[in-house]
Amino acid sequence: MKMKNLTVLLLLGLFFNGICQIDQSSGDIIKLELSSAPFPHSARTNGHTYSDKFYPADKHYSDSTVMVFIPNSFTESEKTDFVIYFHGWYNNIDTACSKFKILEQFSGSNKNAILIFPEGPKNAPDSFGGKLEDENGFKKMMKDILAEIIKLKKISSDKIGNIILSGHSGAYRVISFILMRGGLTANIKEVFLFDALYAELEKYAHWFTNYNGKLINIFTDNGGTKEDSYSLMDDLKGWQIPFLLKEEDEISGSELKENKLIFIHSKLGHNDVLTNNENLKRFLSASCLK
């Protein structure tokens, strides 16, 4: 994994109870193997076929890794805030961290929160969220994560504060199911979609209208999300729900902070909306997190 501005200093590798802990110069990366992780899942026991190509379960749907990143600046409080990130198609935790500078952007936001990155369909063209699509699946995973990092003495409280869900491209599906029936919907205050609004619009609309959620949806011309983005905006107009539509190079930090439903049109490519302008960092900086 290559990371600019994040010096990777391997100090200690410990394997116990399925946990690999690696200390880094800007924070701790803890890799957990959890039974509540998205995969394996019974719906992918026999693998998955897409465009006549078969993706076997052992290579693409058997990794139960959940990465936890705790920045050195993190200070424990009564409740712990979390940012959850999900990768898109043909990616995995390591490739996404390297390609999209996930850890660097999270650290750069200087927010007092812990980053969680579950492994999704690994290097596969698939948006399925595995066990995180199941009833209370997200709640179960978060409970297990808390138990493990408490064991490691990283925190002492199992109380969850605010949660932000974020993801690129195919991550739209798992996020939508977490909003609908993940079990912690009341804690989810914000959602960041990086060229990812392909479907499940009704799940997002139900969340932000019933839970007063904040949605930032950045979309491109050729990423396949433009039509659904404008469709949702048309619905909002019909429902007389205010929203903000801005060009990426025109939106200000105060606008990101003050508005609840934000649609951002980007002239960048599908894989550039996360990194070129450090939008994950920008959105986090304007978020409700302290």
C-alpha positions in Angstrom: 0.0 0.0 0.0 1.6 3.3 -1.1 0.6 6.4 0.8 1.8 10.0 0.1 2.3 12.2 3.2 1.6 9.2 5.4 4.8 7.6 6.5 4.2 3.9 6.9 6.3 2.9 9.9 5.9 -0.8 10.8 6.6 -1.0 14.4 4.7 -4.0 15.6 2.7 -6.8 14.1 0.6 -8.8 16.5 -1.7 -11.7 15.5 -4.1 -12.9 18.2 -7.8 -13.9 18.1 -7.9 -13.1 14.4 -6.5 -9.6 14.9 -3.6 -8.0 13.1 -2.5 -4.8 14.7 -0.1 -2.5 13.0 1.1 0.8 14.5 1.7 3.7 12.1 3.3 7.1 12.5 0.0 9.0 12.1 -2.2 6.5 13.9 -3.0 2.8 14.5 -4.3 0.5 11.8 -6.0 -2.5 13.2 -7.2 -5.3 10.9 -10.0 -7.4 12.4 -11.4 -10.7 11.2 -15.0 -10.6 12.2 -17.9 -13.1 11.8 -20.1 -10.0 11.4 -18.1 -8.6 8.5 -19.9 -8.3 5.2 -18.4 -11.5 3.8 -18.6 -14.5 3.6 -22.4 -14.4 2.9 -24.7 -17.2 1.9 -25.8 -15.3 -1.2 -22.3 -15.5 -2.6 -21.4 -19.1 -1.5 -21.3 -20.1 -5.1 -19.6 -17.0 -6.3 -21.1 -14.4 -8.7 -21.3 -14.1 -12.5 -21.2 -10.7 -14.2 -21.0 -10.1 -18.0 -20.4 -13.8 -18.5 -17.4 -13.8 -16.2 -17.4 -15.9 -13.0 -16.0 -14.6 -9.7 -15.4 -17.5 -7.3 -16.3 -17.1 -3.6 -12.8 -18.1 -2.4 -11.1 -15.2 -4.2 -13.8 -12.5 -4.0 -16.2 -13.2 -1.2 -14.3 -14.9 1.7 -12.4 -12.0 3.2 -13.8 -11.0 6.6 -11.4 -8.1 7.2 -12.6 -4.9 8.7 -9.9 -2.2 8.9 -10.0 0.2 11.8 -7.9 3.4 11.7 -7.4 5.4 14.9 -5.5 8.7 14.4 -2.9 9.8 16.9 -5.0 12.9 17.5 -8.0 10.9 18.6 -9.2 11.7 22.2 -11.7 9.4 23.8 -15.0 10.9 25.0 -18.2 9.4 26.4 -19.4 8.4 23.0 -17.2 7.6 20.0 -17.9 9.0 16.5 -17.2 6.9 13.5 -16.7 7.4 9.7 -17.4 4.3 7.7 -16.0 4.0 4.2 -17.0 1.5 1.5 -15.1 0.8 -1.7 -16.6 0.3 -5.2 -16.2 -2.3 -8.0 -12.8 -4.0 -8.7 -11.3 -2.7 -5.5 -10.3 -3.9 -2.0 -9.3 -2.2 1.2 -5.6 -1.8 0.2 -6.1 -0.7 -3.4 -8.8 1.9 -2.3 -6.6 3.3 0.5 -3.7 3.7 -2.0 -5.7 5.0 -5.0 -8.0 7.3 -3.2 -5.8 8.4 -0.2 -8.5 7.4 2.3 -6.3 7.5 5.4 -4.5 10.7 4.4 -7.8 12.5 3.8 -9.4 11.2 7.0 -6.3 12.3 9.0 -6.2 15.6 7.3 -9.7 16.5 8.3 -8.6 16.6 12.0 -11.8 15.1 13.2 -12.0 13.3 16.5 -13.4 10.1 15.1 -12.4 6.5 14.2 -12.4 5.3 10.6 -13.9 1.9 9.8 -13.3 0.3 6.4 -15.0 -3.2 5.9 -13.9 -5.3 3.0 -16.6 -5.6 0.3 -16.8 -7.8 -2.8 -13.1 -8.1 -3.3 -11.8 -7.1 -6.8 -15.2 -7.9 -8.2 -17.8 -6.0 -10.2 -20.5 -6.3 -7.5 -22.4 -3.9 -5.3 -23.8 -6.5 -2.9 -23.3 -5.5 0.8 -23.3 -9.0 2.2 -24.3 -9.2 5.9 -24.6 -5.5 6.0 -27.7 -5.8 4.0 -29.3 -8.1 6.6 -31.5 -6.8 9.4 -29.4 -5.2 12.1 -26.2 -6.4 10.2 -24.5 -3.0 10.6 -25.3 -2.8 14.3 -23.9 -6.3 14.9 -20.6 -5.4 13.1 -20.2 -2.2 15.0 -20.8 -4.0 18.3 -18.1 -6.5 17.4 -15.7 -3.7 16.4 -16.3 -1.9 19.7 -15.7 -5.1 21.7 -12.4 -5.7 19.9 -10.9 -2.2 20.2 -12.0 -2.1 23.9 -10.0 -5.3 24.3 -7.0 -3.5 22.8 -7.5 -0.6 25.2 -8.0 1.9 22.4 -11.3 3.0 24.0 -13.1 2.1 27.1 -16.8 3.0 26.3 -19.0 1.0 24.0 -21.3 4.0 23.3 -21.7 5.1 19.7 -22.0 8.8 18.9 -22.5 10.2 15.4 -21.8 8.1 12.3 -21.0 9.3 8.8 -21.3 6.8 5.9 -19.2 7.4 2.8 -18.4 5.5 -0.3 -17.4 5.5 -4.0 -19.3 4.1 -7.0 -20.9 0.7 -6.2 -20.9 1.5 -2.5 -24.3 3.1 -2.9 -26.1 -0.2 -2.3 -24.6 -1.2 1.0 -25.0 2.3 2.3 -28.7 2.4 1.3 -29.4 -0.9 3.1 -27.6 0.2 6.2 -29.8 3.3 6.2 -32.9 1.2 5.8 -32.4 -1.6 8.3 -28.8 -1.6 9.6 -30.0 -1.0 13.2 -28.2 2.3 13.9 -30.0 4.7 11.6 -30.7 7.3 14.3 -26.9 7.6 14.7 -26.2 8.2 11.0 -26.1 11.9 10.6 -24.4 12.3 7.2 -23.8 10.4 4.0 -21.2 11.2 1.4 -21.7 9.6 -2.1 -18.7 9.9 -4.5 -20.2 9.4 -8.0 -22.3 6.6 -6.4 -26.0 7.4 -6.8 -27.0 4.7 -9.2 -30.1 3.4 -7.5 -32.0 2.9 -4.2 -33.1 6.5 -4.3 -36.1 5.7 -2.1 -34.0 4.4 0.7 -31.9 7.6 0.7 -35.0 9.8 0.5 -36.7 8.0 3.4 -33.6 8.5 5.5 -33.0 12.2 5.0 -36.7 13.0 5.3 -37.4 10.9 8.4 -34.0 11.3 10.2 -33.1 14.8 9.2 -29.9 13.4 7.6 -27.3 15.4 5.6 -26.5 14.1 2.1 -23.6 15.2 -0.1 -23.8 13.7 -3.6 -21.0 14.5 -6.0 -21.6 13.2 -9.5 -19.9 13.3 -12.9 -21.0 13.5 -16.5 -19.8 10.0 -17.5 -19.9 8.0 -14.3 -23.5 6.8 -14.7 -24.9 8.8 -11.8 -26.0 12.0 -13.5 -29.5 10.9 -14.4 -30.4 9.6 -11.0 -28.9 12.6 -9.3 -31.2 14.9 -11.4 -34.1 12.5 -10.8 -33.7 12.9 -7.1 -33.5 16.6 -7.4 -36.7 16.7 -9.4 -38.4 14.7 -6.6 -37.1 17.2 -4.0 -38.6 20.0 -6.0 -41.9 18.2 -6.2 -41.8 17.6 -2.4 -40.8 21.2 -1.8 -37.7 20.1 0.0 -34.8 22.6 -0.4 -31.5 21.5 -1.7 -28.3 23.0 -3.1 -26.8 22.3 -6.5 -23.4 23.7 -7.2 -20.4 23.1 -9.4 -17.5 21.4 -7.7 -15.1 24.4 -8.2 -17.7 26.9 -6.9 -19.0 25.4 -3.7 -17.6 26.9 -0.5 -16.8 25.4 2.9 -19.6 27.4 4.5 -22.1 26.0 1.9 -20.9 22.5 2.6 -21.4 23.1 6.3 -24.7 25.0 6.3 -26.8 22.9 3.8 -28.4 19.5 4.4 -29.0 18.2 0.9 -26.1 19.0 -1.4 -25.6 18.0 -5.0 -22.3 18.8 -6.6 -21.6 18.5 -10.3 -17.9 17.6 -11.0 -16.1 17.9 -14.3 -13.7 15.3 -13.2 -13.7 11.6 -14.1 -15.4 8.9 -12.1 -12.2 7.8 -10.2 -11.0 11.4 -9.6 -13.9 12.8 -7.6 -12.4 11.5 -4.3 -8.7 12.4 -4.7 -8.1 15.3 -7.1 -9.6 17.9 -4.8 -9.5 15.9 -1.6 -13.3 15.9 -1.4 -13.5 13.3 1.4 -11.3 15.6 3.5 -13.4 18.7 2.5 -16.7 17.0 3.3 -15.4 15.7 6.7 -14.1 19.2 7.5 -17.5 20.6 7.0 -19.3 17.8 8.9 -21.0 17.6 12.3 -18.0 15.8 13.7 -15.8 17.7 16.2 
